Amino acid sequence: MLELLRQRRSIRKYKSQPVEPEKIEQLSEALLRAPTSRNFQPCQFVLVDEPETLQQLATAKAHGTSFFTSAPLAIVIAADPQTSDVWVEDSSIAAIISQLAAEELGLKSCWAQLRLRPHEGEENASEYVRKLVGLPEGLEVPVVIAVGYPDEEKDGHPRGSLADEKIHRNRYSG
């Protein structure tokens, strides 16, 4: 697991090569195995591989979603705030589980945060994506993950670049 974290980087350029059905199945299983608070399981997942829908995802917000134009797969993570008061945390856990599973499968990914971000006019990015993929009212879409084979190379962050001063033992030592 630590090796996956060492090599993982956000990738925003993807090859046009589709993600194989067996890998999509494994990603789906990983999403369903993501832990949730009190096992309330407030999340729903929509896996998108239709090019037209991926192009529309690229416009979910003004900045930070254009990379969906080259991604062959997106994972829309939605949650019901009525099911769990910690739906944001549960969605975030599912997101990182999907990214680590993608890494294990030889794929790369990039997270696009949508919660509290505008789309156009009165509509926010979460609402735009909810409607785009046909999710029922009441569900929130805090994040969408792009997944695919990388068309850019990025090394993992070197150990020396990590902020060791953020680690404290027993008490904050600020």
SEZAVO-191732 format. One record per residue: residue number from 1; residue in three letters; y, x, z of N, C-alpha, C, O in turn. Coordinates in steps of 0.05 Angstrom, whole numbers. Last residue first. Layout:
N
{NUM 'Ala' {Y X Z} {Y X Z} {Y X Z} {Y X Z}} ...
***
This chain:
174
{174 'Gly' {450 74 354} {473 76 338} {492 97 343} {512 100 330}} {173 'Ser' {399 63 373} {412 88 382} {438 94 366} {447 117 366}} {172 'Tyr' {363 10 400} {382 19 379} {398 43 389} {408 43 412}} {171 'Arg' {300 26 427} {327 16 430} {344 26 407} {339 47 396}} {170 'Asn' {248 40 405} {251 26 430} {278 13 435} {280 -9 445}} {169 'Arg' {277 77 355} {253 73 371} {260 62 398} {277 73 412}} {168 'His' {301 64 289} {306 69 317} {280 64 333} {263 48 324}} {167 'Ile' {325 77 225} {301 74 242} {308 82 270} {319 103 275}} {166 'Lys' {369 91 198} {366 63 203} {341 57 220} {337 34 228}} {165 'Glu' {366 144 186} {383 137 208} {382 107 215} {392 98 236}} {164 'Asp' {338 148 138} {324 151 163} {340 143 187} {329 135 208}} {163 'Ala' {343 123 82} {363 124 104} {348 125 131} {347 104 145}} {162 'Leu' {317 164 29} {315 141 47} {333 145 71} {337 167 81}} {161 'Ser' {316 209 -1} {338 190 -6} {338 166 13} {357 150 13}} {160 'Gly' {269 237 10} {294 247 21} {318 228 17} {338 232 30}} {159 'Arg' {231 210 -22} {231 207 8} {258 216 20} {267 203 39}} {158 'Pro' {259 182 -82} {247 204 -67} {250 200 -37} {269 187 -27}} {157 'His' {240 121 -111} {261 135 -96} {248 158 -80} {228 154 -66}} {156 'Gly' {200 129 -171} {206 117 -145} {228 133 -131} {234 156 -139}} {155 'Asp' {228 133 -237} {212 144 -215} {219 129 -190} {241 117 -187}} {154 'Lys' {226 92 -292} {242 99 -268} {222 110 -247} {203 97 -240}} {153 'Glu' {229 77 -359} {215 92 -339} {235 98 -316} {257 107 -320}} {152 'Glu' {221 17 -397} {239 38 -386} {223 51 -363} {206 39 -350}} {151 'Asp' {191 -25 -406} {201 -12 -430} {223 8 -422} {241 15 -437}} {150 'Pro' {133 -47 -369} {160 -35 -371} {166 -22 -398} {149 -10 -411}} {149 'Tyr' {106 -111 -374} {101 -82 -378} {128 -69 -383} {144 -78 -400}} {148 'Gly' {129 -158 -323} {119 -150 -349} {113 -120 -350} {114 -106 -330}} {147 'Val' {169 -208 -293} {145 -191 -292} {137 -183 -320} {139 -199 -339}} {146 'Ala' {221 -231 -251} {213 -224 -278} {189 -204 -276} {189 -187 -258}} {145 'Ile' {227 -282 -204} {217 -255 -209} {210 -251 -238} {194 -267 -249}} {144 'Val' {276 -318 -170} {259 -317 -193} {252 -288 -198} {269 -270 -196}} {143 'Val' {296 -354 -111} {290 -329 -125} {272 -334 -149} {255 -352 -149}} {142 'Pro' {306 -404 -89} {321 -381 -79} {318 -356 -96} {335 -338 -96}} {141 'Val' {309 -465 -104} {298 -442 -118} {315 -418 -109} {336 -412 -121}} {140 'Glu' {288 -523 -68} {308 -502 -72} {294 -479 -86} {271 -473 -81}} {139 'Leu' {275 -593 -74} {265 -565 -74} {288 -546 -80} {305 -552 -97}} {138 'Gly' {304 -638 -83} {298 -631 -55} {286 -603 -53} {288 -590 -32}} {137 'Glu' {272 -662 -142} {296 -660 -125} {287 -653 -97} {265 -662 -87}} {136 'Pro' {218 -624 -173} {230 -648 -161} {255 -642 -144} {258 -620 -134}} {135 'Leu' {223 -582 -231} {217 -585 -202} {230 -610 -191} {252 -617 -200}} {134 'Gly' {231 -567 -285} {221 -594 -278} {212 -597 -249} {195 -614 -243}} {133 'Val' {256 -522 -300} {227 -521 -299} {215 -547 -288} {191 -548 -283}} {132 'Leu' {310 -539 -299} {299 -525 -323} {269 -526 -323} {256 -531 -344}} {131 'Lys' {320 -556 -247} {319 -576 -269} {305 -564 -294} {289 -578 -307}} {130 'Arg' {317 -506 -221} {300 -529 -212} {297 -549 -235} {275 -558 -241}} {129 'Val' {358 -478 -247} {330 -470 -251} {311 -493 -243} {290 -497 -256}} {128 'Tyr' {403 -508 -227} {398 -504 -256} {369 -497 -261} {357 -509 -279}} {127 'Glu' {397 -501 -172} {395 -528 -183} {389 -526 -214} {373 -541 -224}} {126 'Ser' {406 -446 -168} {381 -457 -158} {377 -485 -171} {355 -490 -181}} {125 'Ala' {459 -441 -187} {437 -428 -201} {410 -440 -193} {392 -444 -210}} {124 'Asn' {497 -503 -183} {490 -476 -174} {465 -466 -189} {451 -482 -203}} {123 'Glu' {548 -540 -216} {520 -535 -212} {515 -506 -203} {527 -487 -213}} {122 'Glu' {601 -546 -228} {593 -554 -202} {564 -546 -196} {556 -546 -172}} {121 'Gly' {605 -493 -273} {618 -517 -262} {610 -522 -234} {611 -504 -217}} {120 'Glu' {544 -458 -272} {568 -466 -287} {580 -491 -274} {565 -508 -265}} {119 'His' {522 -428 -222} {513 -428 -250} {538 -433 -268} {551 -414 -277}} {118 'Pro' {531 -389 -162} {539 -410 -181} {525 -406 -208} {517 -384 -216}} {117 'Arg' {486 -380 -107} {500 -368 -130} {507 -390 -150} {491 -409 -154}} {116 'Leu' {453 -395 -66} {481 -394 -60} {497 -381 -83} {520 -371 -79}} {115 'Arg' {397 -363 -94} {407 -380 -72} {437 -374 -67} {445 -351 -65}} {114 'Leu' {378 -325 -129} {394 -348 -139} {408 -364 -117} {428 -377 -122}} {113 'Gln' {360 -260 -146} {367 -278 -124} {385 -300 -135} {406 -295 -148}} {112 'Ala' {310 -234 -180} {336 -246 -185} {341 -266 -164} {329 -287 -163}} {111 'Trp' {272 -175 -183} {279 -199 -168} {306 -208 -176} {325 -192 -178}} {110 'Cys' {226 -149 -228} {253 -148 -218} {259 -175 -206} {253 -196 -218}} {109 'Ser' {168 -107 -243} {182 -132 -237} {211 -127 -229} {219 -104 -224}} {108 'Lys' {109 -85 -278} {133 -80 -263} {148 -107 -260} {141 -127 -273}} {107 'Leu' {37 -74 -274} {61 -87 -284} {85 -79 -268} {82 -67 -247}} {106 'Gly' {-10 -57 -252} {2 -41 -274} {26 -53 -287} {34 -45 -308}} {105 'Leu' {-25 -86 -209} {-38 -93 -234} {-27 -77 -258} {-33 -82 -281}} {104 'Glu' {8 -68 -169} {-21 -61 -167} {-35 -66 -194} {-54 -52 -200}} {103 'Glu' {55 -94 -185} {53 -65 -185} {24 -55 -185} {17 -37 -200}} {102 'Ala' {41 -147 -174} {47 -139 -202} {44 -109 -204} {32 -99 -223}} {101 'Ala' {37 -144 -118} {13 -150 -134} {17 -142 -163} {-1 -131 -175}} {100 'Leu' {90 -134 -106} {70 -114 -100} {44 -119 -115} {31 -100 -124}} {99 'Gln' {113 -182 -124} {121 -157 -136} {101 -135 -130} {96 -118 -148}} {98 'Ser' {88 -220 -92} {84 -221 -121} {91 -195 -134} {78 -186 -153}} {97 'Ile' {107 -204 -42} {78 -204 -47} {73 -204 -77} {56 -189 -87}} {96 'Ile' {161 -216 -50} {153 -187 -48} {122 -185 -51} {113 -165 -63}} {95 'Ala' {158 -273 -54} {170 -256 -75} {160 -228 -73} {151 -216 -93}} {94 'Ala' {136 -289 -5} {121 -294 -30} {131 -276 -53} {116 -266 -69}} {93 'Ile' {179 -274 28} {153 -261 31} {136 -265 6} {124 -246 -4}} {92 'Ser' {218 -309 9} {222 -280 6} {195 -265 9} {190 -246 -5}} {91 'Ser' {197 -358 25} {201 -352 -4} {204 -322 -9} {193 -312 -28}} {90 'Asp' {200 -352 80} {174 -355 68} {175 -349 38} {157 -338 26}} {89 'Glu' {256 -348 86} {239 -326 94} {212 -327 80} {202 -308 69}} {88 'Val' {270 -400 69} {281 -376 56} {264 -352 61} {258 -336 43}} {87 'Trp' {243 -433 105} {235 -433 77} {246 -409 62} {233 -399 43}} {86 'Val' {244 -445 159} {246 -417 150} {236 -414 121} {222 -395 115}} {85 'Asp' {235 -498 167} {262 -489 172} {266 -459 164} {288 -450 163}} {84 'Ser' {196 -534 121} {198 -512 140} {227 -503 143} {242 -502 123}} {83 'Thr' {202 -582 93} {175 -574 103} {177 -553 124} {161 -552 143}} {82 'Gln' {254 -585 77} {244 -606 95} {217 -599 107} {209 -609 128}} {81 'Pro' {260 -545 39} {272 -541 65} {264 -562 86} {266 -557 110}} {80 'Asp' {212 -524 -3} {222 -549 8} {234 -544 36} {219 -539 55}} {79 'Ala' {220 -476 -56} {211 -484 -29} {225 -510 -20} {247 -516 -30}} {78 'Ala' {200 -434 -110} {215 -456 -99} {204 -464 -72} {181 -458 -66}} {77 'Ile' {202 -384 -155} {193 -390 -128} {212 -411 -117} {236 -407 -114}} {76 'Val' {179 -369 -217} {200 -385 -203} {188 -392 -176} {167 -405 -174}} {75 'Ile' {166 -314 -251} {154 -330 -229} {178 -343 -215} {194 -330 -202}} {74 'Ala' {158 -300 -319} {176 -304 -296} {160 -320 -276} {145 -338 -283}} {73 'Leu' {142 -256 -373} {133 -274 -352} {154 -276 -330} {167 -256 -323}} {72 'Pro' {164 -220 -408} {144 -239 -419} {135 -260 -398} {121 -279 -406}} {71 'Ala' {233 -204 -411} {209 -208 -394} {190 -227 -407} {198 -249 -416}} {70 'Ser' {280 -204 -440} {258 -187 -449} {232 -190 -433} {211 -179 -441}} {69 'Thr' {312 -241 -414} {309 -243 -443} {287 -226 -454} {275 -232 -475}} {68 'Phe' {316 -228 -361} {295 -247 -368} {292 -250 -398} {271 -261 -408}} {67 'Phe' {361 -197 -355} {336 -183 -361} {313 -202 -367} {292 -193 -377}} {66 'Ser' {403 -229 -338} {400 -225 -367} {373 -211 -374} {364 -214 -396}} {65 'Thr' {416 -237 -286} {392 -251 -295} {386 -245 -325} {367 -256 -336}} {64 'Gly' {464 -215 -269} {440 -208 -255} {415 -223 -263} {395 -222 -249}} {63 'His' {517 -262 -272} {508 -234 -272} {481 -232 -258} {476 -246 -239}} {62 'Ala' {519 -319 -275} {536 -303 -292} {527 -274 -294} {529 -261 -316}} {61 'Lys' {453 -350 -277} {479 -343 -264} {494 -323 -281} {482 -311 -299}} {60 'Ala' {417 -365 -316} {418 -379 -291} {443 -374 -275} {453 -392 -261}} {59 'Thr' {405 -343 -365} {433 -353 -361} {436 -368 -335} {456 -383 -331}} {58 'Ala' {352 -331 -366} {371 -308 -368} {400 -317 -364} {418 -300 -360}} {57 'Leu' {328 -379 -370} {329 -367 -344} {349 -344 -343} {362 -339 -323}} {56 'Gln' {330 -384 -426} {347 -401 -410} {349 -391 -381} {370 -393 -368}} {55 'Gln' {291 -348 -440} {318 -344 -450} {338 -360 -433} {360 -351 -427}} {54 'Leu' {247 -373 -417} {255 -346 -407} {284 -340 -416} {299 -329 -400}} {53 'Thr' {244 -417 -451} {251 -421 -422} {260 -395 -410} {278 -394 -393}} {52 'Glu' {229 -392 -499} {254 -408 -497} {263 -411 -468} {287 -409 -462}} {51 'Pro' {179 -367 -486} {203 -351 -493} {229 -367 -490} {249 -356 -481}} {50 'Glu' {139 -384 -432} {151 -395 -457} {177 -380 -463} {195 -380 -447}} {49 'Asp' {120 -370 -384} {117 -351 -405} {127 -361 -432} {123 -348 -453}} {48 'Val' {126 -379 -315} {138 -385 -341} {132 -363 -361} {139 -340 -356}} {47 'Leu' {100 -410 -261} {98 -386 -277} {106 -393 -305} {94 -411 -318}} {46 'Val' {124 -435 -204} {122 -442 -232} {122 -415 -247} {141 -400 -246}} {45 'Phe' {105 -455 -139} {109 -433 -158} {106 -443 -186} {86 -457 -193}} {44 'Gln' {128 -474 -75} {116 -482 -100} {123 -459 -120} {143 -446 -117}} {43 'Cys' {125 -469 -3} {132 -459 -30} {115 -472 -52} {92 -479 -49}} {42 'Pro' {113 -480 49} {133 -496 37} {138 -490 7} {154 -503 -6}} {41 'Gln' {68 -471 90} {67 -468 61} {87 -485 46} {79 -503 31}} {40 'Phe' {59 -470 144} {70 -494 133} {69 -494 102} {70 -515 90}} {39 'Asn' {40 -429 178} {23 -438 156} {32 -465 144} {16 -481 134}} {38 'Arg' {79 -410 211} {62 -432 221} {44 -444 200} {34 -467 203}} {37 'Ser' {107 -381 155} {110 -387 183} {94 -412 190} {96 -433 177}} {36 'Thr' {59 -352 110} {82 -369 116} {83 -375 146} {63 -375 159}} {35 'Pro' {34 -300 66} {36 -313 93} {61 -331 95} {82 -325 83}} {34 'Ala' {4 -310 3} {28 -300 18} {30 -315 45} {27 -339 46}} {33 'Arg' {-35 -331 -28} {-43 -317 -3} {-20 -307 13} {-24 -296 35}} {32 'Leu' {-9 -350 -72} {-21 -370 -54} {-31 -357 -28} {-34 -371 -8}} {31 'Leu' {5 -302 -96} {25 -320 -87} {14 -340 -66} {27 -345 -46}} {30 'Ala' {-47 -282 -110} {-30 -267 -91} {-8 -286 -79} {-3 -285 -55}} {29 'Glu' {-61 -320 -148} {-76 -318 -123} {-60 -304 -102} {-59 -312 -79}} {28 'Ser' {-24 -307 -188} {-24 -334 -176} {-39 -334 -149} {-29 -345 -130}} {27 'Leu' {-40 -256 -201} {-13 -260 -190} {-12 -287 -176} {0 -289 -154}} {26 'Gln' {-90 -269 -224} {-89 -252 -199} {-61 -255 -186} {-60 -255 -161}} {25 'Glu' {-73 -299 -268} {-90 -311 -248} {-89 -295 -222} {-88 -307 -200}} {24 'Ile' {-46 -259 -296} {-31 -282 -286} {-47 -296 -265} {-35 -305 -245}} {23 'Lys' {-90 -228 -308} {-70 -217 -290} {-52 -239 -279} {-44 -238 -256}} {22 'Glu' {-117 -261 -343} {-130 -253 -318} {-111 -241 -298} {-114 -244 -274}} {21 'Pro' {-79 -266 -386} {-86 -289 -369} {-100 -281 -343} {-94 -293 -322}} {20 'Glu' {-32 -211 -391} {-59 -223 -396} {-65 -246 -377} {-56 -245 -353}} {19 'Val' {33 -215 -413} {16 -210 -390} {-10 -225 -394} {-10 -249 -400}} {18 'Pro' {51 -191 -479} {47 -212 -459} {29 -202 -436} {14 -183 -438}} {17 'Gln' {97 -143 -500} {69 -148 -494} {66 -170 -473} {77 -167 -451}} {16 'Ser' {148 -127 -506} {143 -154 -514} {113 -162 -509} {105 -185 -514}} {15 'Lys' {170 -91 -448} {157 -92 -474} {151 -121 -480} {148 -137 -463}} {14 'Tyr' {232 -97 -412} {203 -101 -415} {194 -100 -444} {209 -107 -462}} {13 'Lys' {278 -78 -365} {272 -78 -394} {242 -78 -396} {227 -62 -385}} {12 'Arg' {285 -74 -311} {300 -95 -325} {296 -96 -355} {308 -112 -369}} {11 'Ile' {253 -62 -251} {253 -56 -280} {266 -80 -294} {259 -103 -289}} {10 'Ser' {256 -33 -189} {264 -56 -204} {267 -48 -233} {282 -30 -240}} {9 'Arg' {198 3 -169} {226 2 -176} {232 -23 -191} {214 -34 -204}} {8 'Arg' {146 33 -133} {159 8 -142} {188 12 -146} {203 23 -130}} {7 'Gln' {124 78 -110} {128 78 -139} {143 54 -149} {153 54 -172}} {6 'Arg' {122 67 -56} {134 92 -65} {140 91 -95} {161 103 -103}} {5 'Leu' {92 21 -53} {121 20 -46} {135 45 -56} {159 44 -63}} {4 'Leu' {43 41 -68} {56 20 -85} {86 19 -79} {102 17 -97}} {3 'Glu' {33 75 -25} {37 87 -51} {50 67 -71} {66 74 -87}} {2 'Leu' {25 38 16} {49 56 17} {54 68 -10} {77 72 -18}} {1 'Met' {-24 16 0} {0 0 0} {25 17 0} {44 11 -15}} 
***
